[in-house]
Amino acid sequence: TNRGGSGSVVIDKNTANERFAFVKFDDIENAFTDNTAVTVVSAGMTVLINSEGQGVRVYKAHEAFAESTTYTTIGTRLNGGITANNTVGYPASAMSVPTVVLDANSFTGESLFELDASTVQEWINNPSVNHGMVFIPDHASDGLQFRSSERNPSTERPILTIAYTE
């Protein structure tokens, strides 16, 4: 189901209603005077978890998606797909260690997780490869949810933080 206009990003892994999420920060290359002169030192993403759950894995998206993207429209292109029994066919994570980057068991509130600096560097230097991230539930019966870019107030929306030299 397309939930692109929702105020929350829901990632869940129950067999009746499995949910994955696609998140992208558009036009980050335009935040710099000269995006070719930027060297990313570190990067992170802050989210506001509004419904606790268990782990979520984050993978670099290798293909573009749109607000209307659903598992039905893109799932077969996730290199074998992703199923409720934790079979992940998507390429290895381009995000930080640990692979389970959002483990929100009994936790709500602001959470910061590290992103792979070289991936963010690539997004800045070559915007055509910035397809964002795929969030995949990591627990047999529970996921989590965090506020989306559609959320008001804007202070609850995801934030991309980049430390860099220029």
C-alpha positions in Angstrom: 0.0 0.0 0.0 1.2 3.5 -0.8 1.5 5.4 2.4 3.5 8.3 1.0 1.3 11.0 2.4 1.2 9.5 6.0 2.7 11.4 8.9 4.5 8.3 10.1 6.9 5.8 8.4 5.8 2.3 9.4 8.1 -0.7 9.1 6.5 -4.0 10.3 7.0 -7.7 9.9 3.9 -9.5 10.7 2.8 -12.0 8.1 -0.6 -10.4 7.6 0.7 -6.9 6.8 4.4 -6.8 6.2 5.7 -3.2 5.6 8.9 -1.8 4.2 9.8 1.9 3.8 11.7 3.9 1.3 13.3 7.2 2.5 15.3 9.7 0.5 16.8 13.1 1.1 16.4 14.9 -2.2 18.8 17.6 -3.6 21.4 17.4 -0.8 24.0 18.3 -3.4 22.5 21.7 -3.6 23.3 22.5 0.1 26.9 23.1 -0.9 28.6 25.9 -2.8 30.6 23.3 -4.8 29.4 19.8 -4.2 32.5 18.4 -6.0 34.8 20.0 -3.3 32.9 18.4 -0.3 34.5 15.6 1.7 32.0 13.9 4.0 33.6 13.2 7.4 30.5 11.6 9.0 26.7 11.5 8.4 23.7 10.5 10.4 19.9 10.5 10.4 17.7 11.5 13.3 14.2 10.2 13.5 11.4 10.6 16.1 10.2 7.1 17.0 6.5 7.4 17.8 5.7 3.7 18.2 8.2 1.4 19.7 9.1 -1.9 18.2 12.0 -4.1 17.4 14.9 -3.8 15.0 15.0 -2.4 11.5 17.8 -2.8 9.0 18.6 0.0 6.6 20.0 -0.7 3.1 21.2 1.6 0.4 18.6 1.8 -2.4 20.1 0.9 -5.8 17.0 1.8 -7.7 14.8 4.9 -7.8 11.4 4.9 -6.1 8.5 7.3 -6.1 5.8 8.2 -3.5 3.6 5.6 -5.2 6.2 2.8 -5.0 4.9 -0.3 -3.2 6.3 -3.8 -2.7 4.1 -4.9 -5.6 5.7 -2.4 -7.9 9.3 -2.8 -6.9 9.6 -6.0 -4.8 10.7 -8.3 -7.6 13.6 -6.0 -8.3 15.0 -6.2 -4.8 17.3 -9.1 -5.9 15.2 -12.0 -4.8 12.8 -10.0 -2.5 12.4 -9.8 1.2 10.1 -12.1 3.0 8.6 -12.4 6.5 11.0 -15.1 7.4 13.9 -12.6 7.2 15.2 -13.7 3.9 16.9 -10.6 2.5 17.8 -10.6 -1.1 18.7 -7.0 -1.2 22.5 -6.2 -1.5 24.5 -5.9 1.7 23.9 -2.8 3.8 25.7 0.4 2.8 24.8 1.9 6.1 26.5 1.8 9.4 27.5 -0.9 11.8 25.5 -2.4 13.5 23.3 -3.6 10.6 20.3 -3.3 12.9 20.4 0.5 13.1 17.0 1.2 14.8 16.4 -1.1 17.7 13.5 0.6 19.5 12.4 -2.1 21.9 10.3 -0.2 24.5 11.7 3.1 23.3 10.1 6.1 21.8 11.6 9.5 21.2 14.5 10.9 19.2 17.0 8.4 17.8 20.1 9.1 15.8 21.8 6.5 13.7 25.0 6.7 11.7 25.0 6.5 7.9 28.0 5.4 5.8 30.0 8.5 5.0 31.1 7.2 1.6 27.5 6.6 0.6 26.5 10.1 1.5 29.6 11.4 -0.3 28.5 9.5 -3.4 25.0 11.0 -3.2 26.5 14.6 -3.0 29.0 14.1 -5.8 26.8 12.1 -8.1 23.1 12.9 -7.4 21.9 10.5 -10.0 22.8 7.6 -7.7 21.0 9.0 -4.7 18.1 6.6 -4.5 17.9 6.9 -0.7 17.4 4.0 1.7 15.2 1.0 2.2 14.1 0.2 5.7 13.4 -3.5 6.3 11.8 -5.0 9.5 14.2 -7.2 11.4 12.0 -8.9 14.0 9.7 -11.8 13.4 6.5 -10.1 14.7 7.2 -6.4 15.2 8.7 -3.4 13.5 8.5 0.3 14.5 7.4 3.6 13.2 8.9 7.1 13.1 7.6 10.5 12.0 7.8 11.2 8.3 8.6 14.2 6.2 4.8 14.9 6.0 4.6 15.3 9.7 3.6 18.6 11.4 5.2 20.2 13.2 8.3 20.1 11.0 10.5 19.6 14.1 9.3 16.0 14.2 10.5 15.2 10.7 13.6 13.1 9.9 16.9 15.1 9.8 20.0 14.3 7.8 23.2 15.6 9.4 26.5 15.8 7.5 29.9 16.7 8.9 32.2 17.7 6.1 35.1 19.7 4.9 35.1 21.9 1.8 
